[in-house]
């Protein structure tokens, strides 16, 4: 049985410009680190958080993190949203992103969710400082380089899939966006 992200392996295999490290890591069969990301999008604005510590500190991002043993992907997304922004929301699948780093041992598989409304009041935590941005003022210069590529899909409410290869953690070396799978 194929995994849900075998499309990522096929994408790098068929891309003549994909870096060797991305091809090797995705073809190696190395277990992917499973992560979540939630972006609240009320139609005119997005709620992002300034990461205060840990991986990605100093970047604006959605709210999310790793899937713990025994959790579903959506349960992890809900938990992370509550832990990082103090809110809950009815989540909708928005897309899947696969990241390969030349300096990280395993690829990442990030399941992205969105919600148009939420319960609670966004509040700063020890990890994130929530802030609203209009769609025209999303701070891409203070975000991961890949965000500029996939955010337009998110803002248009179009399901997306993408593969991104980074050198030295933060330098985008290659990417591809793929059409949604037939069952998404």
N, C-alpha and C positions, 0 to 999 in steps of 0.2 A: 504494500500500500504506500502511495506517495504521500509525503508530508504536504501541508498546506502551502509551503513556500518552495517547492521544487521549481517553481517558475523562476526563482532567483538564481538557481544553479544554471538553468537553461539560458537565462539572460546573459550571464557572464560567459558561458560557453560560446554563444553566438555573437558576442561583441568583440570585434577585432581590436578595439581600443581599451578593453578592460585590463587593468594592471595585473601582472602575474600573481602578486600576493593575494588579490581578491579571488582569482580563479582557483589558486591552490587551496586557500582556506575554505571556500565554498564546496570544492570538490572533495576535500579531505574527509568529509563526513563528521567533522568536529561538531559536537553538540552546540547548538546556538543558545545564547543567553536570552531568555524570554522576558520581555519588558512591555510596559504599557505607557501610553501618553494620552492625556485628556486635555482638550481645548474647549473652553466654554465660548460659544459663538452666538451672540444674541441677534445676529443679522446685520448689525452695524458696527459692533465692537467684538474684540476677543479679549478674554481674561488670560493673561500670561503671568508667570511668576519669575522674579529675578532670583536665580539660584544663589544662595548665600554661602554654601559650603559643599565640599565633596566634588565629585565629577561634574564638570560643567559650571562650576562656580563663576559668577560674573556674567553668565548668559541668561537671556530671557528664554523661557521655554513653557510648554504646557506642563501639566502636573502628572507625575507618573513615576514608575520605577519597576523594580523586579517583581516577578511573580513568585510568591513563596510556595514551598511544597504544600500540596493539598488544596491550593487555591485555583479557581478558574481564572482565565485572563480577565474577564469582566469583574470578578470579585477583587482582583488585585488593583484594577483601575479605580474601582470605587474606594478601596482602602487608601490608596495613595492620594486620591483627590481629597478625602477627608483629612488625612494626616498633613498634607502640604498646604491646603487652602481652607480647611475647616468647613467645607460644603459637601453636599451630596447632589447627585443629578441622575436623571434617566439618560443612560448613555446609548449612543448610536454608533455602530461600526463606521469608521470613516476611511480606513485604509491600513495597509501593512507596509512597513519599511524594513529593509534588511541592510545592516551596516557592517562593513568589513574594515578593520583597522590594521595597518601594517605593524603596529606596536601593541596590539591587544591579542590575547591568546585565542579568543573565540569570536565568531560573528555574533551580531545582535539581531534579534527579530523583534521589532517594535510594533505592537498593535495600537493603532491610533483610534481614539474615540472622540466624539464631539457631543455636545448638548447645547440646546438653545436656552434652557432655563435651569435653575438649581434651587436647592433649599439650604437656608442658612445665610450667613453673611461672610463673604471672603475676608480672611484675617491672616495677618503675617504669622509665620511659624519660625522655628529655629532654622528651617531649611529654605523656605521660599517667602518672597514678598510679593503678593498678588497686585496686579495693576491692569487697568483696562486700557486698551488701545483701539482707536477706530481702525477700520479696515485699511484706510489710506495711510495710517501712521504706525503700522506694525514695525517695530524697531529691528529690521533685518540686519543692520550693522552691528547689533549687539546680540545676535542669535547665531545658531549653528549655520554653516554655509549651505547645508542642504535645505533649510527651511524656505529659502527664497524659491526653490524649485517646486516643492510639493504644497506649500501653503495656498497657492491659487486654486488648486483642486479642492482643498478643504473649504475655502471661502465660497466656492461655487457649489458646494454640497455634492461634489462628484467623488465617488469612491476611487481610491488611487492605490497603486503599488509601485514601489521603487527600490532600486538597489544603489547604494552609495559606498564608495571606497575612499577612505581617508588615510593620508600619510601623517605621521607624527601627531596622531589623535585629532587635530583640528583642521588640517589642510585637505580640502576636498580635491581628490585626484581624478575621480571618474564617477559618473552616475548614469542611470537610465530609468526612465519612467515607462511603465507598461500599461496597456489597457486593462480594465477590470476583467477578472476571470468571469466566465459565463454564469457562475452561480453566485456572484456577489451582488 
